């Protein structure tokens, strides 16, 4: 048994089944950092990708 926020795994061909919770649950997340933070190359690329995906952050 697993609890997830969405159907994130492929259950085809297995005995696992996805059952949504009722009533539906909502979740929010925040990503914060210091205003003038110096990022590593990897962290900078990660933040850039987040901005591309979610825009405006």
PyMOL Python script that loads the backbone (N, CA, C, O; Angstrom):
from pymol import cmd

cmd.read_pdbstr("""\
ATOM      1  N   UNK A   1       0.848  -1.162   0.000  1.00  0.00           N
ATOM      2  CA  UNK A   1       0.000   0.000   0.000  1.00  0.00           C
ATOM      3  C   UNK A   1       0.895   1.227   0.000  1.00  0.00           C
ATOM      4  O   UNK A   1       1.925   1.255   0.674  1.00  0.00           O
ATOM      5  N   UNK A   2       0.499   2.238  -0.757  1.00  0.00           N
ATOM      6  CA  UNK A   2       1.247   3.490  -0.801  1.00  0.00           C
ATOM      7  C   UNK A   2       0.268   4.650  -0.870  1.00  0.00           C
ATOM      8  O   UNK A   2      -0.808   4.527  -1.457  1.00  0.00           O
ATOM      9  N   UNK A   3       0.636   5.768  -0.275  1.00  0.00           N
ATOM     10  CA  UNK A   3      -0.161   6.981  -0.360  1.00  0.00           C
ATOM     11  C   UNK A   3       0.628   7.967  -1.202  1.00  0.00           C
ATOM     12  O   UNK A   3       1.770   8.289  -0.873  1.00  0.00           O
ATOM     13  N   UNK A   4       0.030   8.452  -2.286  1.00  0.00           N
ATOM     14  CA  UNK A   4       0.688   9.419  -3.161  1.00  0.00           C
ATOM     15  C   UNK A   4      -0.246  10.583  -3.417  1.00  0.00           C
ATOM     16  O   UNK A   4      -1.442  10.499  -3.138  1.00  0.00           O
ATOM     17  N   UNK A   5       0.298  11.672  -3.948  1.00  0.00           N
ATOM     18  CA  UNK A   5      -0.515  12.834  -4.266  1.00  0.00           C
ATOM     19  C   UNK A   5      -1.255  12.673  -5.591  1.00  0.00           C
ATOM     20  O   UNK A   5      -2.258  13.346  -5.826  1.00  0.00           O
ATOM     21  N   UNK A   6      -0.776  11.804  -6.437  1.00  0.00           N
ATOM     22  CA  UNK A   6      -1.376  11.601  -7.742  1.00  0.00           C
ATOM     23  C   UNK A   6      -0.997  10.206  -8.215  1.00  0.00           C
ATOM     24  O   UNK A   6      -0.152   9.552  -7.606  1.00  0.00           O
ATOM     25  N   UNK A   7      -1.609   9.752  -9.284  1.00  0.00           N
ATOM     26  CA  UNK A   7      -1.257   8.442  -9.832  1.00  0.00           C
ATOM     27  C   UNK A   7       0.089   8.574 -10.536  1.00  0.00           C
ATOM     28  O   UNK A   7       0.151   8.823 -11.740  1.00  0.00           O
ATOM     29  N   UNK A   8       1.154   8.404  -9.780  1.00  0.00           N
ATOM     30  CA  UNK A   8       2.502   8.635 -10.282  1.00  0.00           C
ATOM     31  C   UNK A   8       3.193   7.367 -10.758  1.00  0.00           C
ATOM     32  O   UNK A   8       4.249   7.442 -11.385  1.00  0.00           O
ATOM     33  N   UNK A   9       2.623   6.216 -10.475  1.00  0.00           N
ATOM     34  CA  UNK A   9       3.275   4.973 -10.847  1.00  0.00           C
ATOM     35  C   UNK A   9       2.392   4.196 -11.805  1.00  0.00           C
ATOM     36  O   UNK A   9       1.166   4.287 -11.749  1.00  0.00           O
ATOM     37  N   UNK A  10       3.016   3.441 -12.672  1.00  0.00           N
ATOM     38  CA  UNK A  10       2.296   2.594 -13.610  1.00  0.00           C
ATOM     39  C   UNK A  10       1.995   1.277 -12.918  1.00  0.00           C
ATOM     40  O   UNK A  10       2.913   0.553 -12.530  1.00  0.00           O
ATOM     41  N   UNK A  11       0.718   0.961 -12.762  1.00  0.00           N
ATOM     42  CA  UNK A  11       0.326  -0.261 -12.065  1.00  0.00           C
ATOM     43  C   UNK A  11      -0.050  -1.379 -13.034  1.00  0.00           C
ATOM     44  O   UNK A  11      -0.493  -2.445 -12.608  1.00  0.00           O
ATOM     45  N   UNK A  12       0.124  -1.141 -14.336  1.00  0.00           N
ATOM     46  CA  UNK A  12      -0.208  -2.149 -15.331  1.00  0.00           C
ATOM     47  C   UNK A  12       0.626  -3.412 -15.116  1.00  0.00           C
ATOM     48  O   UNK A  12       1.845  -3.341 -14.959  1.00  0.00           O
ATOM     49  N   UNK A  13      -0.031  -4.547 -15.112  1.00  0.00           N
ATOM     50  CA  UNK A  13       0.676  -5.821 -14.969  1.00  0.00           C
ATOM     51  C   UNK A  13       1.057  -6.163 -13.541  1.00  0.00           C
ATOM     52  O   UNK A  13       1.802  -7.117 -13.320  1.00  0.00           O
ATOM     53  N   UNK A  14       0.568  -5.410 -12.565  1.00  0.00           N
ATOM     54  CA  UNK A  14       0.882  -5.707 -11.171  1.00  0.00           C
ATOM     55  C   UNK A  14      -0.423  -5.838 -10.390  1.00  0.00           C
ATOM     56  O   UNK A  14      -1.509  -5.576 -10.907  1.00  0.00           O
ATOM     57  N   UNK A  15      -0.291  -6.241  -9.164  1.00  0.00           N
ATOM     58  CA  UNK A  15      -1.483  -6.356  -8.316  1.00  0.00           C
ATOM     59  C   UNK A  15      -1.819  -5.038  -7.620  1.00  0.00           C
ATOM     60  O   UNK A  15      -2.779  -4.965  -6.853  1.00  0.00           O
ATOM     61  N   UNK A  16      -1.026  -3.994  -7.889  1.00  0.00           N
ATOM     62  CA  UNK A  16      -1.284  -2.689  -7.294  1.00  0.00           C
ATOM     63  C   UNK A  16      -2.446  -2.012  -8.005  1.00  0.00           C
ATOM     64  O   UNK A  16      -2.614  -2.168  -9.215  1.00  0.00           O
ATOM     65  N   UNK A  17      -3.237  -1.273  -7.269  1.00  0.00           N
ATOM     66  CA  UNK A  17      -4.361  -0.534  -7.825  1.00  0.00           C
ATOM     67  C   UNK A  17      -4.343   0.884  -7.270  1.00  0.00           C
ATOM     68  O   UNK A  17      -4.012   1.102  -6.105  1.00  0.00           O
ATOM     69  N   UNK A  18      -4.699   1.834  -8.104  1.00  0.00           N
ATOM     70  CA  UNK A  18      -4.786   3.222  -7.673  1.00  0.00           C
ATOM     71  C   UNK A  18      -6.206   3.507  -7.222  1.00  0.00           C
ATOM     72  O   UNK A  18      -7.158   3.253  -7.959  1.00  0.00           O
ATOM     73  N   UNK A  19      -6.353   4.033  -6.016  1.00  0.00           N
ATOM     74  CA  UNK A  19      -7.655   4.400  -5.479  1.00  0.00           C
ATOM     75  C   UNK A  19      -7.554   5.839  -4.964  1.00  0.00           C
ATOM     76  O   UNK A  19      -6.863   6.091  -3.977  1.00  0.00           O
ATOM     77  N   UNK A  20      -8.228   6.777  -5.613  1.00  0.00           N
ATOM     78  CA  UNK A  20      -8.154   8.164  -5.141  1.00  0.00           C
ATOM     79  C   UNK A  20      -8.818   8.320  -3.778  1.00  0.00           C
ATOM     80  O   UNK A  20      -9.790   7.637  -3.457  1.00  0.00           O
ATOM     81  N   UNK A  21      -8.270   9.231  -2.991  1.00  0.00           N
ATOM     82  CA  UNK A  21      -8.859   9.522  -1.685  1.00  0.00           C
ATOM     83  C   UNK A  21     -10.119  10.354  -1.873  1.00  0.00           C
ATOM     84  O   UNK A  21     -10.213  11.162  -2.797  1.00  0.00           O
ATOM     85  N   UNK A  22     -11.065  10.150  -1.003  1.00  0.00           N
ATOM     86  CA  UNK A  22     -12.299  10.906  -1.096  1.00  0.00           C
ATOM     87  C   UNK A  22     -12.657  11.403   0.298  1.00  0.00           C
ATOM     88  O   UNK A  22     -12.737  10.598   1.226  1.00  0.00           O
ATOM     89  N   UNK A  23     -12.871  12.674   0.472  1.00  0.00           N
ATOM     90  CA  UNK A  23     -12.814  13.728  -0.535  1.00  0.00           C
ATOM     91  C   UNK A  23     -11.366  13.981  -0.969  1.00  0.00           C
ATOM     92  O   UNK A  23     -10.418  13.649  -0.258  1.00  0.00           O
ATOM     93  N   UNK A  24     -11.228  14.572  -2.145  1.00  0.00           N
ATOM     94  CA  UNK A  24      -9.901  14.848  -2.693  1.00  0.00           C
ATOM     95  C   UNK A  24      -9.104  15.752  -1.753  1.00  0.00           C
ATOM     96  O   UNK A  24      -9.662  16.660  -1.136  1.00  0.00           O
ATOM     97  N   UNK A  25      -7.812  15.500  -1.647  1.00  0.00           N
ATOM     98  CA  UNK A  25      -6.927  16.318  -0.824  1.00  0.00           C
ATOM     99  C   UNK A  25      -6.081  17.206  -1.731  1.00  0.00           C
ATOM    100  O   UNK A  25      -5.627  16.762  -2.785  1.00  0.00           O
ATOM    101  N   UNK A  26      -5.871  18.434  -1.336  1.00  0.00           N
ATOM    102  CA  UNK A  26      -5.024  19.357  -2.083  1.00  0.00           C
ATOM    103  C   UNK A  26      -3.734  19.587  -1.317  1.00  0.00           C
ATOM    104  O   UNK A  26      -3.718  19.588  -0.086  1.00  0.00           O
ATOM    105  N   UNK A  27      -2.657  19.783  -2.059  1.00  0.00           N
ATOM    106  CA  UNK A  27      -1.366  20.062  -1.439  1.00  0.00           C
ATOM    107  C   UNK A  27      -0.710  21.222  -2.181  1.00  0.00           C
ATOM    108  O   UNK A  27      -0.825  21.337  -3.402  1.00  0.00           O
ATOM    109  N   UNK A  28      -0.028  22.070  -1.439  1.00  0.00           N
ATOM    110  CA  UNK A  28       0.733  23.157  -2.043  1.00  0.00           C
ATOM    111  C   UNK A  28       2.170  23.061  -1.561  1.00  0.00           C
ATOM    112  O   UNK A  28       2.460  22.468  -0.523  1.00  0.00           O
ATOM    113  N   UNK A  29       3.040  23.646  -2.322  1.00  0.00           N
ATOM    114  CA  UNK A  29       4.455  23.650  -1.956  1.00  0.00           C
ATOM    115  C   UNK A  29       5.032  25.018  -2.280  1.00  0.00           C
ATOM    116  O   UNK A  29       4.558  25.703  -3.186  1.00  0.00           O
ATOM    117  N   UNK A  30       6.032  25.401  -1.553  1.00  0.00           N
ATOM    118  CA  UNK A  30       6.719  26.670  -1.770  1.00  0.00           C
ATOM    119  C   UNK A  30       8.207  26.385  -1.928  1.00  0.00           C
ATOM    120  O   UNK A  30       8.763  25.523  -1.248  1.00  0.00           O
ATOM    121  N   UNK A  31       8.835  27.113  -2.825  1.00  0.00           N
ATOM    122  CA  UNK A  31      10.274  27.028  -3.017  1.00  0.00           C
ATOM    123  C   UNK A  31      10.836  28.405  -2.699  1.00  0.00           C
ATOM    124  O   UNK A  31      10.486  29.387  -3.353  1.00  0.00           O
ATOM    125  N   UNK A  32      11.701  28.483  -1.705  1.00  0.00           N
ATOM    126  CA  UNK A  32      12.245  29.771  -1.276  1.00  0.00           C
ATOM    127  C   UNK A  32      13.771  29.693  -1.224  1.00  0.00           C
ATOM    128  O   UNK A  32      14.358  28.628  -1.030  1.00  0.00           O
ATOM    129  N   UNK A  33      14.391  30.866  -1.403  1.00  0.00           N
ATOM    130  CA  UNK A  33      15.833  30.961  -1.293  1.00  0.00           C
ATOM    131  C   UNK A  33      16.191  32.403  -0.959  1.00  0.00           C
ATOM    132  O   UNK A  33      15.370  33.306  -1.121  1.00  0.00           O
ATOM    133  N   UNK A  34      17.412  32.615  -0.496  1.00  0.00           N
ATOM    134  CA  UNK A  34      17.875  33.963  -0.172  1.00  0.00           C
ATOM    135  C   UNK A  34      17.909  34.801  -1.450  1.00  0.00           C
ATOM    136  O   UNK A  34      18.185  34.285  -2.533  1.00  0.00           O
ATOM    137  N   UNK A  35      17.627  36.085  -1.314  1.00  0.00           N
ATOM    138  CA  UNK A  35      17.514  36.965  -2.472  1.00  0.00           C
ATOM    139  C   UNK A  35      18.782  36.977  -3.334  1.00  0.00           C
ATOM    140  O   UNK A  35      18.684  36.940  -4.560  1.00  0.00           O
ATOM    141  N   UNK A  36      19.935  37.026  -2.736  1.00  0.00           N
ATOM    142  CA  UNK A  36      21.183  37.091  -3.493  1.00  0.00           C
ATOM    143  C   UNK A  36      22.014  35.819  -3.318  1.00  0.00           C
ATOM    144  O   UNK A  36      23.242  35.869  -3.242  1.00  0.00           O
ATOM    145  N   UNK A  37      21.334  34.697  -3.255  1.00  0.00           N
ATOM    146  CA  UNK A  37      21.990  33.403  -3.059  1.00  0.00           C
ATOM    147  C   UNK A  37      22.905  33.074  -4.237  1.00  0.00           C
ATOM    148  O   UNK A  37      22.524  33.264  -5.393  1.00  0.00           O
ATOM    149  N   UNK A  38      24.102  32.585  -3.949  1.00  0.00           N
ATOM    150  CA  UNK A  38      25.002  32.080  -4.982  1.00  0.00           C
ATOM    151  C   UNK A  38      24.796  30.572  -5.056  1.00  0.00           C
ATOM    152  O   UNK A  38      25.023  29.854  -4.083  1.00  0.00           O
ATOM    153  N   UNK A  39      24.362  30.105  -6.222  1.00  0.00           N
ATOM    154  CA  UNK A  39      24.041  28.690  -6.396  1.00  0.00           C
ATOM    155  C   UNK A  39      25.188  27.933  -7.041  1.00  0.00           C
ATOM    156  O   UNK A  39      25.974  28.507  -7.796  1.00  0.00           O
ATOM    157  N   UNK A  40      25.283  26.649  -6.745  1.00  0.00           N
ATOM    158  CA  UNK A  40      26.191  25.780  -7.490  1.00  0.00           C
ATOM    159  C   UNK A  40      25.650  25.682  -8.912  1.00  0.00           C
ATOM    160  O   UNK A  40      24.509  26.068  -9.165  1.00  0.00           O
ATOM    161  N   UNK A  41      26.449  25.174  -9.836  1.00  0.00           N
ATOM    162  CA  UNK A  41      26.011  25.027 -11.226  1.00  0.00           C
ATOM    163  C   UNK A  41      24.770  24.136 -11.300  1.00  0.00           C
ATOM    164  O   UNK A  41      23.819  24.453 -12.015  1.00  0.00           O
ATOM    165  N   UNK A  42      24.778  23.027 -10.567  1.00  0.00           N
ATOM    166  CA  UNK A  42      23.645  22.102 -10.580  1.00  0.00           C
ATOM    167  C   UNK A  42      22.381  22.758 -10.028  1.00  0.00           C
ATOM    168  O   UNK A  42      21.300  22.609 -10.599  1.00  0.00           O
ATOM    169  N   UNK A  43      22.519  23.486  -8.911  1.00  0.00           N
ATOM    170  CA  UNK A  43      21.361  24.140  -8.311  1.00  0.00           C
ATOM    171  C   UNK A  43      20.818  25.235  -9.222  1.00  0.00           C
ATOM    172  O   UNK A  43      19.605  25.419  -9.316  1.00  0.00           O
ATOM    173  N   UNK A  44      21.702  25.958  -9.887  1.00  0.00           N
ATOM    174  CA  UNK A  44      21.280  26.992 -10.827  1.00  0.00           C
ATOM    175  C   UNK A  44      20.517  26.406 -12.001  1.00  0.00           C
ATOM    176  O   UNK A  44      19.510  26.968 -12.430  1.00  0.00           O
ATOM    177  N   UNK A  45      20.989  25.281 -12.524  1.00  0.00           N
ATOM    178  CA  UNK A  45      20.290  24.612 -13.618  1.00  0.00           C
ATOM    179  C   UNK A  45      18.932  24.102 -13.168  1.00  0.00           C
ATOM    180  O   UNK A  45      17.957  24.182 -13.915  1.00  0.00           O
ATOM    181  N   UNK A  46      18.865  23.578 -11.953  1.00  0.00           N
ATOM    182  CA  UNK A  46      17.606  23.089 -11.397  1.00  0.00           C
ATOM    183  C   UNK A  46      16.603  24.229 -11.278  1.00  0.00           C
ATOM    184  O   UNK A  46      15.445  24.075 -11.665  1.00  0.00           O
ATOM    185  N   UNK A  47      17.033  25.366 -10.749  1.00  0.00           N
ATOM    186  CA  UNK A  47      16.154  26.512 -10.601  1.00  0.00           C
ATOM    187  C   UNK A  47      15.699  27.023 -11.968  1.00  0.00           C
ATOM    188  O   UNK A  47      14.535  27.387 -12.138  1.00  0.00           O
ATOM    189  N   UNK A  48      16.598  27.050 -12.926  1.00  0.00           N
ATOM    190  CA  UNK A  48      16.231  27.485 -14.275  1.00  0.00           C
ATOM    191  C   UNK A  48      15.156  26.573 -14.866  1.00  0.00           C
ATOM    192  O   UNK A  48      14.206  27.051 -15.487  1.00  0.00           O
ATOM    193  N   UNK A  49      15.305  25.269 -14.675  1.00  0.00           N
ATOM    194  CA  UNK A  49      14.312  24.313 -15.183  1.00  0.00           C
ATOM    195  C   UNK A  49      12.967  24.501 -14.487  1.00  0.00           C
ATOM    196  O   UNK A  49      11.921  24.422 -15.130  1.00  0.00           O
ATOM    197  N   UNK A  50      12.987  24.749 -13.182  1.00  0.00           N
ATOM    198  CA  UNK A  50      11.738  25.041 -12.467  1.00  0.00           C
ATOM    199  C   UNK A  50      11.055  26.273 -13.034  1.00  0.00           C
ATOM    200  O   UNK A  50       9.838  26.287 -13.222  1.00  0.00           O
ATOM    201  N   UNK A  51      11.841  27.309 -13.307  1.00  0.00           N
ATOM    202  CA  UNK A  51      11.259  28.525 -13.867  1.00  0.00           C
ATOM    203  C   UNK A  51      10.650  28.260 -15.241  1.00  0.00           C
ATOM    204  O   UNK A  51       9.594  28.803 -15.564  1.00  0.00           O
ATOM    205  N   UNK A  52      11.306  27.431 -16.052  1.00  0.00           N
ATOM    206  CA  UNK A  52      10.771  27.079 -17.359  1.00  0.00           C
ATOM    207  C   UNK A  52       9.453  26.327 -17.214  1.00  0.00           C
ATOM    208  O   UNK A  52       8.501  26.592 -17.947  1.00  0.00           O
ATOM    209  N   UNK A  53       9.397  25.403 -16.283  1.00  0.00           N
ATOM    210  CA  UNK A  53       8.207  24.564 -16.108  1.00  0.00           C
ATOM    211  C   UNK A  53       7.053  25.319 -15.492  1.00  0.00           C
ATOM    212  O   UNK A  53       5.909  25.148 -15.914  1.00  0.00           O
ATOM    213  N   UNK A  54       7.329  26.157 -14.495  1.00  0.00           N
ATOM    214  CA  UNK A  54       6.270  26.780 -13.727  1.00  0.00           C
ATOM    215  C   UNK A  54       6.122  28.268 -13.983  1.00  0.00           C
ATOM    216  O   UNK A  54       5.118  28.864 -13.594  1.00  0.00           O
ATOM    217  N   UNK A  55       7.105  28.877 -14.633  1.00  0.00           N
ATOM    218  CA  UNK A  55       7.023  30.293 -14.982  1.00  0.00           C
ATOM    219  C   UNK A  55       6.843  31.225 -13.804  1.00  0.00           C
ATOM    220  O   UNK A  55       6.139  30.901 -12.847  1.00  0.00           O
ATOM    221  N   UNK A  56       7.469  32.364 -13.872  1.00  0.00           N
ATOM    222  CA  UNK A  56       7.240  33.406 -12.893  1.00  0.00           C
ATOM    223  C   UNK A  56       7.843  33.203 -11.520  1.00  0.00           C
ATOM    224  O   UNK A  56       7.558  33.990 -10.618  1.00  0.00           O
ATOM    225  N   UNK A  57       8.654  32.196 -11.321  1.00  0.00           N
ATOM    226  CA  UNK A  57       9.262  32.039 -10.002  1.00  0.00           C
ATOM    227  C   UNK A  57      10.682  32.528 -10.032  1.00  0.00           C
ATOM    228  O   UNK A  57      11.372  32.481  -9.013  1.00  0.00           O
TER     229      UNK A  57
END
""", "prot")
cmd.dss("prot")
cmd.show_as("cartoon", "prot")
cmd.util.cbc("prot")
cmd.orient("prot")
